[in-house]
């Protein structure tokens, strides 16, 4: 695990409540929409990469999904989510890990990532992430990825980020991933600024 990466995100979640980070969404409507669009059953294994304190897990549980794992490098982020869910937290698998070093003991049908991949500005980190994705997603599985879009910010949370079009993501994923759907969305942060996000759904080769 990258100690500096972990330390940065632990500081972020120690310094402000989750409702004040720029990527906060009270209702992650687009993520839920794209996950539903995959057509996977409510028992499908879902991995929420960088899910941390996100409210996505709340909405997936309410929708009836029953096999959800939330991964984050920051223990503090996971603690916020567990506290928010209360008794329902036992219905979720919580994983404290750096996704570029993650070694899963199972395959997942859906890999969801909103706002992790665009922080991987080094080519080596991106390739490690993609290597974990390829090993961890089952054949015919689904990647639901949200990154900063072509007109998105160039920095976030004090760090440089990488912006993407759907074509650029597809090129990184390679021919074994087929783009099924994409959409650009303007996200309004808790501070009132607007950030452009690209949402995409890619399906792995069966």
Z-matrix of the N, CA and C atoms (Angstrom, degrees):
N
C 1 1.467
C 2 1.530 1 109.30
N 3 1.305 2 115.75 1 136.26
C 4 1.456 3 120.23 2 178.09
C 5 1.520 4 109.50 3 -71.50
N 6 1.342 5 116.28 4 111.73
C 7 1.471 6 120.09 5 -177.29
C 8 1.520 7 111.56 6 -61.95
N 9 1.338 8 117.20 7 -39.26
C 10 1.460 9 119.50 8 -177.87
C 11 1.524 10 110.95 9 -69.11
N 12 1.327 11 117.16 10 -37.89
C 13 1.467 12 120.24 11 178.09
C 14 1.527 13 110.42 12 -65.16
N 15 1.316 14 115.61 13 -46.11
C 16 1.461 15 119.56 14 178.98
C 17 1.529 16 110.74 15 -61.71
N 18 1.327 17 116.61 16 -44.89
C 19 1.467 18 120.56 17 -178.40
C 20 1.526 19 110.93 18 -60.88
N 21 1.328 20 116.63 19 -39.95
C 22 1.463 21 119.60 20 -179.64
C 23 1.525 22 110.88 21 -61.25
N 24 1.328 23 116.88 22 -49.24
C 25 1.460 24 119.43 23 -175.49
C 26 1.523 25 112.61 24 -74.14
N 27 1.319 26 117.22 25 -28.21
C 28 1.471 27 118.48 26 172.89
C 29 1.534 28 109.83 27 -64.63
N 30 1.338 29 116.77 28 -39.67
C 31 1.473 30 120.05 29 177.92
C 32 1.524 31 111.07 30 -63.99
N 33 1.330 32 116.60 31 -41.07
C 34 1.466 33 120.64 32 -179.96
C 35 1.520 34 110.62 33 -58.04
N 36 1.337 35 116.51 34 -49.21
C 37 1.457 36 119.70 35 -175.75
C 38 1.530 37 112.81 36 -77.39
N 39 1.331 38 116.71 37 -17.22
C 40 1.466 39 119.48 38 174.75
C 41 1.524 40 111.61 39 -83.12
N 42 1.333 41 116.92 40 -21.58
C 43 1.465 42 120.49 41 -172.13
C 44 1.522 43 114.14 42 -95.32
N 45 1.343 44 117.36 43 -17.96
C 46 1.468 45 119.55 44 -179.36
C 47 1.516 46 109.69 45 -152.16
N 48 1.327 47 117.58 46 152.95
C 49 1.465 48 119.81 47 177.30
C 50 1.517 49 110.80 48 -68.52
N 51 1.341 50 118.04 49 155.24
C 52 1.466 51 120.78 50 -178.21
C 53 1.520 52 113.64 51 -59.11
N 54 1.322 53 117.57 52 -26.21
C 55 1.463 54 120.28 53 -179.41
C 56 1.522 55 112.62 54 -74.12
N 57 1.336 56 117.97 55 -4.94
C 58 1.462 57 121.05 56 -179.23
C 59 1.519 58 113.92 57 -110.83
N 60 1.333 59 117.81 58 -2.76
C 61 1.469 60 118.35 59 175.80
C 62 1.524 61 108.46 60 -75.09
N 63 1.315 62 117.03 61 152.27
C 64 1.472 63 119.91 62 -168.57
C 65 1.527 64 112.83 63 -65.07
N 66 1.336 65 117.37 64 -27.80
C 67 1.466 66 119.72 65 -175.59
C 68 1.525 67 112.61 66 -89.44
N 69 1.319 68 117.58 67 3.76
C 70 1.471 69 120.44 68 -177.00
C 71 1.526 70 111.95 69 -62.34
N 72 1.330 71 115.26 70 136.47
C 73 1.466 72 123.00 71 173.81
C 74 1.533 73 108.03 72 -132.52
N 75 1.326 74 118.73 73 121.86
C 76 1.463 75 118.34 74 175.81
C 77 1.520 76 111.90 75 -63.62
N 78 1.325 77 115.94 76 -35.63
C 79 1.470 78 121.50 77 177.06
C 80 1.533 79 107.86 78 -130.05
N 81 1.331 80 118.44 79 108.71
C 82 1.473 81 121.34 80 -178.60
C 83 1.522 82 110.76 81 -80.92
N 84 1.320 83 116.28 82 64.60
C 85 1.470 84 122.13 83 -170.13
C 86 1.521 85 112.44 84 -59.36
N 87 1.336 86 117.45 85 -42.95
C 88 1.466 87 119.00 86 -175.77
C 89 1.523 88 110.87 87 -67.81
N 90 1.321 89 117.88 88 -40.57
C 91 1.464 90 120.38 89 178.33
C 92 1.522 91 110.92 90 -61.43
N 93 1.331 92 116.43 91 -45.06
C 94 1.464 93 120.18 92 179.32
C 95 1.528 94 109.97 93 -62.51
N 96 1.324 95 116.43 94 -42.32
C 97 1.472 96 120.90 95 179.98
C 98 1.524 97 111.17 96 -59.45
N 99 1.326 98 116.80 97 -45.26
C 100 1.459 99 120.54 98 -177.51
C 101 1.530 100 111.16 99 -70.17
N 102 1.321 101 117.17 100 -38.19
C 103 1.470 102 119.80 101 177.33
C 104 1.524 103 110.04 102 -63.97
N 105 1.319 104 117.68 103 -43.38
C 106 1.471 105 120.72 104 177.29
C 107 1.533 106 110.86 105 -62.06
N 108 1.331 107 116.19 106 -37.14
C 109 1.464 108 120.58 107 -176.77
C 110 1.525 109 112.57 108 -63.18
N 111 1.334 110 117.55 109 -23.35
C 112 1.468 111 119.50 110 179.48
C 113 1.527 112 111.38 111 -63.94
N 114 1.325 113 117.63 112 -22.80
C 115 1.452 114 120.74 113 -179.61
C 116 1.515 115 114.17 114 79.25
N 117 1.335 116 117.24 115 5.46
C 118 1.459 117 120.36 116 178.87
C 119 1.535 118 110.12 117 -68.81
N 120 1.315 119 115.56 118 153.78
C 121 1.463 120 120.78 119 -178.70
C 122 1.523 121 111.32 120 -73.15
N 123 1.322 122 115.92 121 167.06
C 124 1.461 123 121.30 122 179.31
C 125 1.526 124 112.47 123 -67.44
N 126 1.334 125 116.89 124 -14.33
C 127 1.464 126 120.56 125 177.88
C 128 1.531 127 112.66 126 -95.54
N 129 1.324 128 117.52 127 2.02
C 130 1.468 129 121.25 128 -179.29
C 131 1.527 130 110.32 129 -62.97
N 132 1.325 131 115.74 130 142.61
C 133 1.465 132 121.17 131 178.69
C 134 1.526 133 109.91 132 -76.98
N 135 1.343 134 116.08 133 120.45
C 136 1.467 135 122.58 134 -177.63
C 137 1.521 136 109.06 135 -115.19
N 138 1.327 137 117.05 136 132.15
C 139 1.457 138 122.67 137 172.95
C 140 1.518 139 108.43 138 -112.79
N 141 1.330 140 116.73 139 118.46
C 142 1.462 141 121.69 140 177.33
C 143 1.521 142 108.01 141 -98.61
N 144 1.313 143 116.10 142 100.98
C 145 1.464 144 122.81 143 -175.33
C 146 1.524 145 110.08 144 -79.14
N 147 1.312 146 116.66 145 124.97
C 148 1.458 147 120.68 146 -176.97
C 149 1.515 148 111.58 147 71.03
N 150 1.343 149 115.89 148 20.47
C 151 1.470 150 120.30 149 -176.42
C 152 1.507 151 113.53 150 -63.67
N 153 1.327 152 116.38 151 -33.06
C 154 1.458 153 121.86 152 174.19
C 155 1.497 154 114.82 153 35.56
N 156 1.319 155 115.69 154 -117.10
C 157 1.464 156 121.80 155 -177.44
C 158 1.525 157 112.83 156 -90.83
N 159 1.321 158 118.42 157 7.47
C 160 1.463 159 121.59 158 -179.71
C 161 1.520 160 111.61 159 -58.48
N 162 1.326 161 115.51 160 150.16
C 163 1.465 162 120.96 161 177.39
C 164 1.522 163 112.33 162 -85.86
N 165 1.322 164 119.08 163 2.83
C 166 1.461 165 120.29 164 -178.75
C 167 1.517 166 111.29 165 -57.67
N 168 1.327 167 116.95 166 -42.95
C 169 1.465 168 119.60 167 -177.85
C 170 1.524 169 111.25 168 -59.87
N 171 1.326 170 118.00 169 -37.33
C 172 1.466 171 121.48 170 177.96
C 173 1.518 172 110.77 171 -58.98
N 174 1.333 173 114.88 172 -46.52
C 175 1.461 174 120.51 173 -175.83
C 176 1.528 175 111.50 174 -72.07
N 177 1.323 176 117.24 175 -34.26
C 178 1.460 177 119.35 176 177.18
C 179 1.532 178 110.64 177 -67.71
N 180 1.318 179 116.94 178 -40.91
C 181 1.464 180 119.89 179 177.25
C 182 1.531 181 110.54 180 -62.09
N 183 1.324 182 116.40 181 -43.99
C 184 1.466 183 119.56 182 179.55
C 185 1.521 184 112.02 183 -63.82
N 186 1.336 185 116.03 184 -31.21
C 187 1.462 186 120.52 185 179.55
C 188 1.530 187 112.19 186 -77.55
N 189 1.340 188 116.80 187 -8.65
C 190 1.455 189 120.39 188 176.78
C 191 1.509 190 116.37 189 103.70
N 192 1.345 191 118.03 190 0.50
C 193 1.467 192 119.64 191 176.78
C 194 1.533 193 109.13 192 -67.95
N 195 1.324 194 115.44 193 137.50
C 196 1.465 195 118.59 194 -169.03
C 197 1.520 196 115.06 195 -120.54
N 198 1.334 197 118.24 196 -2.70
C 199 1.469 198 120.81 197 -177.41
C 200 1.528 199 108.37 198 -130.93
N 201 1.323 200 115.77 199 78.71
C 202 1.465 201 121.90 200 -173.37
C 203 1.520 202 109.66 201 -116.97
N 204 1.324 203 115.59 202 129.41
C 205 1.466 204 122.00 203 172.98
C 206 1.524 205 107.87 204 -117.13
N 207 1.327 206 116.38 205 133.25
C 208 1.465 207 121.87 206 178.98
C 209 1.522 208 107.87 207 -115.15
N 210 1.329 209 115.36 208 122.53
C 211 1.467 210 121.50 209 -178.08
C 212 1.518 211 109.59 210 -114.44
N 213 1.326 212 115.87 211 136.53
C 214 1.463 213 120.21 212 174.40
C 215 1.514 214 109.00 213 -153.79
N 216 1.317 215 115.94 214 149.48
C 217 1.460 216 120.76 215 177.96
C 218 1.529 217 111.10 216 -75.47
N 219 1.330 218 117.11 217 -22.13
C 220 1.471 219 121.66 218 -174.87
C 221 1.524 220 110.63 219 -101.16
N 222 1.322 221 116.36 220 116.53
C 223 1.464 222 120.66 221 176.24
C 224 1.520 223 110.84 222 -60.54
N 225 1.340 224 116.17 223 -34.97
C 226 1.458 225 119.97 224 -179.40
C 227 1.513 226 112.65 225 -61.76
N 228 1.326 227 117.11 226 -36.24
C 229 1.466 228 120.89 227 178.65
C 230 1.525 229 110.34 228 -66.95
N 231 1.315 230 116.19 229 -44.21
C 232 1.467 231 120.14 230 179.24
C 233 1.527 232 110.82 231 -64.45
N 234 1.320 233 116.39 232 -37.28
C 235 1.473 234 120.06 233 178.31
C 236 1.521 235 111.06 234 -60.98
N 237 1.329 236 117.16 235 -41.53
C 238 1.470 237 121.08 236 178.42
C 239 1.529 238 110.28 237 -59.49
N 240 1.334 239 116.07 238 -45.55
C 241 1.463 240 120.00 239 -177.14
C 242 1.523 241 110.99 240 -66.57
N 243 1.324 242 117.08 241 -43.21
C 244 1.465 243 120.10 242 179.64
C 245 1.523 244 111.09 243 -61.54
N 246 1.339 245 115.56 244 -41.94
C 247 1.473 246 119.36 245 179.71
C 248 1.524 247 110.69 246 -65.20
N 249 1.307 248 117.20 247 -39.67
C 250 1.466 249 121.16 248 -179.29
C 251 1.530 250 111.21 249 -65.38
N 252 1.333 251 116.54 250 -39.86
C 253 1.458 252 120.81 251 -177.35
C 254 1.530 253 113.12 252 -76.21
N 255 1.323 254 116.38 253 -23.76
C 256 1.465 255 118.99 254 178.90
C 257 1.525 256 111.45 255 62.57
N 258 1.322 257 116.68 256 -130.13
C 259 1.465 258 121.21 257 -176.91
C 260 1.527 259 112.65 258 -60.89
N 261 1.329 260 116.97 259 -26.77
C 262 1.468 261 120.38 260 -178.48
C 263 1.528 262 112.78 261 -71.96
N 264 1.334 263 117.46 262 -12.96
C 265 1.463 264 120.73 263 -177.89
C 266 1.526 265 111.87 264 -61.05
N 267 1.329 266 117.77 265 -26.65
C 268 1.467 267 120.13 266 -179.06
C 269 1.524 268 111.48 267 -70.93
N 270 1.309 269 117.61 268 -12.17
C 271 1.460 270 121.48 269 179.50
C 272 1.535 271 111.87 270 -84.87
N 273 1.324 272 116.21 271 -0.84
C 274 1.465 273 122.15 272 -175.02
C 275 1.525 274 109.37 273 -120.11
N 276 1.329 275 116.98 274 144.34
C 277 1.463 276 121.97 275 171.66
C 278 1.527 277 108.08 276 -92.59
N 279 1.329 278 116.60 277 122.77
C 280 1.467 279 122.19 278 -176.81
C 281 1.525 280 108.75 279 -104.97
N 282 1.323 281 116.91 280 129.53
C 283 1.459 282 122.19 281 -175.13
C 284 1.524 283 109.15 282 -127.66
N 285 1.319 284 117.10 283 116.63
C 286 1.469 285 121.30 284 174.26
C 287 1.519 286 107.84 285 -94.50
N 288 1.318 287 117.06 286 108.21
C 289 1.462 288 121.09 287 -175.62
C 290 1.520 289 110.28 288 -164.11
N 291 1.314 290 115.11 289 154.54
C 292 1.467 291 123.08 290 168.57
C 293 1.528 292 106.65 291 -84.26
N 294 1.297 293 118.27 292 120.99
C 295 1.461 294 121.05 293 -173.89
C 296 1.527 295 112.04 294 -60.54
N 297 1.324 296 118.69 295 -26.58
C 298 1.461 297 120.16 296 179.53
C 299 1.529 298 111.99 297 -75.24
N 300 1.339 299 116.59 298 -7.84
C 301 1.469 300 121.63 299 179.25
C 302 1.528 301 111.80 300 -121.70
N 303 1.312 302 117.02 301 5.20
C 304 1.455 303 121.91 302 -171.74
C 305 1.530 304 111.78 303 -71.03
N 306 1.337 305 115.22 304 134.51
C 307 1.460 306 120.77 305 175.33
C 308 1.525 307 107.44 306 -121.72
N 309 1.316 308 115.81 307 101.71
C 310 1.460 309 121.33 308 -177.14
C 311 1.519 310 110.72 309 -77.76
N 312 1.331 311 115.97 310 149.53
C 313 1.456 312 120.40 311 176.60
C 314 1.533 313 111.13 312 -103.97
N 315 1.348 314 115.69 313 14.17
C 316 1.454 315 121.16 314 179.27
C 317 1.526 316 108.84 315 -157.15
N 318 1.315 317 116.81 316 168.91
C 319 1.467 318 122.00 317 175.90
C 320 1.521 319 109.10 318 -101.17
N 321 1.313 320 115.63 319 150.39
C 322 1.458 321 122.04 320 -179.39
C 323 1.525 322 110.22 321 -115.71
N 324 1.345 323 115.10 322 146.91
C 325 1.459 324 120.67 323 177.60
C 326 1.517 325 111.80 324 -83.05
N 327 1.353 326 116.32 325 -32.28
C 328 1.467 327 121.86 326 -178.61
C 329 1.529 328 108.88 327 -132.83
N 330 1.308 329 115.55 328 128.38
C 331 1.472 330 123.05 329 174.08
C 332 1.513 331 105.32 330 -111.64
N 333 1.328 332 117.36 331 115.53
C 334 1.461 333 122.02 332 178.80
C 335 1.516 334 109.05 333 -111.25
N 336 1.314 335 115.54 334 134.42
C 337 1.475 336 121.03 335 177.28
C 338 1.517 337 107.95 336 -143.90
N 339 1.309 338 115.92 337 114.07
C 340 1.457 339 120.56 338 171.57
C 341 1.522 340 108.06 339 -116.15
N 342 1.344 341 115.01 340 105.83
C 343 1.465 342 121.81 341 171.05
C 344 1.521 343 114.99 342 83.23
N 345 1.338 344 118.53 343 29.21
C 346 1.466 345 120.39 344 167.22
C 347 1.530 346 109.88 345 -106.45
N 348 1.322 347 116.32 346 -50.84
C 349 1.465 348 119.83 347 -171.56
C 350 1.514 349 112.86 348 -56.37
N 351 1.340 350 117.49 349 -36.09
C 352 1.470 351 117.56 350 -175.82
C 353 1.535 352 112.95 351 -71.13
N 354 1.343 353 117.50 352 -11.81
C 355 1.463 354 119.58 353 175.06
C 356 1.527 355 112.24 354 -82.70
N 357 1.318 356 117.93 355 -10.18
C 358 1.463 357 121.35 356 -178.33
C 359 1.525 358 108.58 357 -88.59
N 360 1.312 359 115.89 358 85.30
C 361 1.458 360 121.69 359 -174.46
C 362 1.533 361 112.53 360 -86.84
N 363 1.318 362 117.81 361 -13.28
C 364 1.466 363 121.37 362 178.16
C 365 1.529 364 109.30 363 -92.80
N 366 1.317 365 116.24 364 135.87
C 367 1.465 366 120.91 365 -177.52
C 368 1.527 367 111.84 366 -58.78
N 369 1.321 368 117.48 367 -37.98
C 370 1.469 369 120.29 368 -179.95
C 371 1.523 370 111.15 369 -63.12
N 372 1.336 371 117.25 370 -41.57
C 373 1.466 372 120.68 371 178.61
C 374 1.520 373 110.99 372 -65.14
N 375 1.330 374 116.37 373 -41.20
C 376 1.467 375 119.53 374 178.76
C 377 1.529 376 110.46 375 -62.06
N 378 1.329 377 116.69 376 -42.79
C 379 1.460 378 119.32 377 -178.41
C 380 1.534 379 111.17 378 -67.81
N 381 1.328 380 116.46 379 -36.61
C 382 1.473 381 118.20 380 176.61
C 383 1.526 382 110.49 381 -64.41
N 384 1.327 383 116.25 382 -41.72
C 385 1.471 384 120.76 383 177.44
C 386 1.524 385 110.08 384 -59.01
N 387 1.324 386 116.30 385 -48.89
C 388 1.462 387 120.67 386 -177.36
C 389 1.528 388 111.36 387 -66.01
N 390 1.319 389 117.17 388 -33.89
C 391 1.458 390 120.93 389 177.17
C 392 1.527 391 110.29 390 -64.74
N 393 1.345 392 116.91 391 -42.99
C 394 1.467 393 120.44 392 176.71
C 395 1.524 394 110.02 393 -63.67
N 396 1.323 395 117.10 394 -42.52
C 397 1.465 396 121.29 395 178.07
C 398 1.526 397 110.91 396 -57.08
N 399 1.322 398 117.00 397 -49.16
C 400 1.465 399 120.67 398 -176.67
C 401 1.529 400 111.72 399 -63.95
N 402 1.338 401 116.46 400 -35.26
C 403 1.464 402 120.04 401 179.38
C 404 1.522 403 112.18 402 -75.08
N 405 1.316 404 116.89 403 -29.91
C 406 1.460 405 121.95 404 -167.64
C 407 1.515 406 113.70 405 -96.18
N 408 1.331 407 117.36 406 -29.82
C 409 1.461 408 120.67 407 -179.19
C 410 1.527 409 109.21 408 -81.76
N 411 1.314 410 116.75 409 132.06
C 412 1.464 411 119.53 410 -179.25
C 413 1.531 412 110.37 411 -70.21
N 414 1.325 413 115.52 412 161.92
C 415 1.463 414 120.29 413 176.28
C 416 1.524 415 109.21 414 -57.79
N 417 1.324 416 116.00 415 132.50
C 418 1.458 417 120.89 416 -177.97
C 419 1.517 418 113.99 417 76.99
N 420 1.330 419 116.75 418 6.23
C 421 1.468 420 121.10 419 -179.30
C 422 1.511 421 112.45 420 -74.66
N 423 1.322 422 115.39 421 177.95
C 424 1.457 423 121.88 422 -169.27
C 425 1.529 424 111.58 423 -124.69
N 426 1.319 425 115.55 424 134.01
C 427 1.460 426 123.08 425 171.55
C 428 1.522 427 108.14 426 -105.37
N 429 1.323 428 116.36 427 119.46
C 430 1.467 429 121.87 428 172.41
C 431 1.527 430 105.84 429 -111.04
N 432 1.321 431 115.53 430 109.21
C 433 1.463 432 121.71 431 -170.69
C 434 1.520 433 110.35 432 -123.81
N 435 1.325 434 116.07 433 131.50
C 436 1.470 435 121.73 434 174.76
C 437 1.526 436 108.28 435 -123.44
N 438 1.320 437 115.52 436 120.96
C 439 1.460 438 122.47 437 178.68
C 440 1.528 439 108.53 438 -128.20
N 441 1.308 440 116.35 439 170.23
C 442 1.455 441 118.53 440 170.62
C 443 1.525 442 108.56 441 -63.57
N 444 1.332 443 115.69 442 135.43
C 445 1.448 444 121.76 443 -178.97
C 446 1.520 445 112.21 444 -80.56
N 447 1.336 446 116.93 445 -177.89
C 448 1.469 447 121.34 446 -177.09
C 449 1.522 448 113.99 447 -56.60
N 450 1.341 449 117.20 448 -29.69
C 451 1.463 450 120.81 449 179.71
C 452 1.535 451 111.86 450 -106.33
N 453 1.316 452 116.37 451 17.09
C 454 1.465 453 120.89 452 179.44
C 455 1.523 454 111.81 453 -74.79
N 456 1.331 455 116.63 454 178.33
C 457 1.466 456 120.17 455 179.85
C 458 1.522 457 111.60 456 -67.56
N 459 1.320 458 115.96 457 161.34
C 460 1.457 459 121.14 458 178.05
C 461 1.525 460 111.62 459 -99.83
N 462 1.353 461 115.77 460 -10.86
C 463 1.460 462 120.93 461 176.72
C 464 1.525 463 108.35 462 -141.19
N 465 1.327 464 115.22 463 151.63
C 466 1.454 465 120.84 464 177.39
C 467 1.518 466 108.29 465 -154.79
N 468 1.310 467 116.90 466 137.56
C 469 1.462 468 122.05 467 178.86
C 470 1.529 469 112.08 468 53.29
N 471 1.340 470 115.86 469 35.86
C 472 1.455 471 120.79 470 177.99
C 473 1.515 472 115.01 471 78.72
N 474 1.338 473 117.42 472 6.17
C 475 1.464 474 121.35 473 -177.44
C 476 1.522 475 110.97 474 -121.22
N 477 1.322 476 116.03 475 150.54
C 478 1.461 477 120.83 476 171.39
C 479 1.522 478 108.88 477 -68.87
N 480 1.321 479 116.62 478 149.07
C 481 1.465 480 121.31 479 178.01
C 482 1.521 481 109.19 480 -131.64
N 483 1.325 482 114.83 481 167.41
C 484 1.453 483 121.98 482 177.20
C 485 1.521 484 108.62 483 -112.05
N 486 1.317 485 117.25 484 130.23
C 487 1.466 486 121.33 485 178.01
C 488 1.524 487 109.38 486 -96.19
N 489 1.351 488 115.32 487 151.11
C 490 1.462 489 119.27 488 -174.45
C 491 1.520 490 112.43 489 -138.77
N 492 1.327 491 114.65 490 147.78
C 493 1.471 492 122.16 491 161.88
C 494 1.523 493 106.62 492 -98.95
N 495 1.326 494 116.69 493 167.38
C 496 1.460 495 119.42 494 178.78
C 497 1.533 496 111.06 495 -64.56
N 498 1.329 497 117.03 496 -31.26
C 499 1.466 498 120.07 497 178.76
C 500 1.528 499 110.91 498 -67.52
N 501 1.323 500 116.42 499 -38.93
C 502 1.462 501 119.99 500 179.89
C 503 1.523 502 111.13 501 -67.11
N 504 1.325 503 117.49 502 -40.35
C 505 1.467 504 120.04 503 176.81
C 506 1.525 505 109.89 504 -64.64
N 507 1.326 506 116.57 505 -44.80
C 508 1.459 507 120.28 506 179.61
C 509 1.525 508 111.35 507 -58.76
N 510 1.324 509 117.01 508 -38.96
C 511 1.464 510 120.56 509 179.53
C 512 1.524 511 110.99 510 -64.46
N 513 1.335 512 116.85 511 -38.66
C 514 1.462 513 120.51 512 178.53
C 515 1.524 514 111.19 513 -69.18
N 516 1.319 515 117.06 514 -38.47
C 517 1.456 516 120.72 515 -178.17
C 518 1.528 517 112.01 516 -70.37
N 519 1.316 518 116.77 517 -34.52
C 520 1.454 519 120.73 518 179.21
C 521 1.517 520 112.84 519 90.59
N 522 1.323 521 116.99 520 175.34
C 523 1.467 522 121.82 521 -170.77
C 524 1.535 523 114.73 522 -69.14
N 525 1.313 524 118.00 523 -12.25
C 526 1.468 525 119.41 524 -179.59
C 527 1.533 526 112.17 525 -80.60
N 528 1.326 527 116.51 526 -2.25
C 529 1.463 528 120.98 527 176.80
C 530 1.520 529 109.24 528 -118.81
N 531 1.323 530 116.26 529 125.24
C 532 1.464 531 121.56 530 -179.36
C 533 1.530 532 109.75 531 -104.45
N 534 1.328 533 116.18 532 129.68
C 535 1.459 534 121.00 533 177.34
C 536 1.523 535 109.45 534 -73.18
N 537 1.327 536 116.47 535 123.16
C 538 1.459 537 121.60 536 -179.59
C 539 1.523 538 112.72 537 -102.47
N 540 1.321 539 116.86 538 -31.75
C 541 1.467 540 120.15 539 -176.00
C 542 1.520 541 108.79 540 -164.47
N 543 1.321 542 116.64 541 145.78
C 544 1.463 543 119.26 542 173.23
C 545 1.517 544 109.12 543 -151.62
N 546 1.310 545 114.86 544 158.97
C 547 1.465 546 121.33 545 -179.03
C 548 1.519 547 109.08 546 -159.22
N 549 1.305 548 116.11 547 141.89
C 550 1.464 549 122.12 548 174.25
C 551 1.524 550 107.91 549 -98.77
N 552 1.311 551 116.31 550 134.52
C 553 1.464 552 121.15 551 -177.61
C 554 1.521 553 110.21 552 -132.14
N 555 1.318 554 115.75 553 143.36
C 556 1.460 555 121.38 554 175.45
C 557 1.530 556 108.26 555 -93.91
N 558 1.319 557 116.05 556 111.26
C 559 1.459 558 121.80 557 -179.71
C 560 1.522 559 109.96 558 -93.65
N 561 1.319 560 116.63 559 125.56
C 562 1.464 561 120.79 560 176.19
C 563 1.520 562 108.77 561 -93.59
N 564 1.316 563 116.50 562 120.87
C 565 1.458 564 121.67 563 -177.12
C 566 1.529 565 110.38 564 -76.96
N 567 1.339 566 117.74 565 164.82
C 568 1.464 567 120.28 566 175.64
C 569 1.528 568 112.99 567 -57.59
N 570 1.336 569 116.72 568 -23.35
C 571 1.469 570 120.89 569 179.14
C 572 1.521 571 112.10 570 -84.98
N 573 1.345 572 117.80 571 -4.97
C 574 1.457 573 121.13 572 177.10
C 575 1.512 574 115.05 573 94.32
N 576 1.341 575 117.97 574 -1.51
C 577 1.457 576 120.22 575 176.71
C 578 1.530 577 109.32 576 -83.44
N 579 1.334 578 115.83 577 163.80
C 580 1.458 579 120.85 578 -177.89
C 581 1.527 580 109.46 579 -114.79
N 582 1.328 581 115.56 580 132.80
C 583 1.463 582 122.03 581 178.27
C 584 1.531 583 108.60 582 -123.14
N 585 1.313 584 116.05 583 133.91
C 586 1.462 585 119.40 584 177.46
C 587 1.525 586 110.42 585 -85.43
N 588 1.331 587 115.78 586 125.53
C 589 1.459 588 122.49 587 176.20
C 590 1.525 589 109.96 588 -113.57
N 591 1.307 590 116.18 589 142.63
C 592 1.459 591 123.00 590 169.08
C 593 1.517 592 108.24 591 -102.68
N 594 1.331 593 116.81 592 123.46
C 595 1.466 594 122.08 593 173.22
C 596 1.515 595 108.43 594 -105.84
N 597 1.325 596 116.28 595 134.15
C 598 1.445 597 120.17 596 177.59
C 599 1.514 598 112.09 597 -141.01
N 600 1.320 599 115.00 598 149.54
C 601 1.473 600 121.61 599 173.09
C 602 1.514 601 107.59 600 -123.04
N 603 1.331 602 114.36 601 119.66
C 604 1.466 603 122.50 602 176.66
C 605 1.525 604 108.97 603 -116.92
N 606 1.321 605 116.52 604 141.17
C 607 1.466 606 120.02 605 177.64
C 608 1.517 607 109.57 606 -111.56
N 609 1.345 608 115.28 607 132.06
C 610 1.442 609 120.87 608 178.99
C 611 1.525 610 111.44 609 -73.71
N 612 1.292 611 115.14 610 153.29
C 613 1.459 612 121.98 611 177.99
C 614 1.528 613 109.67 612 -60.06
N 615 1.297 614 117.07 613 137.99
C 616 1.478 615 121.12 614 -179.39
C 617 1.527 616 110.82 615 -77.57
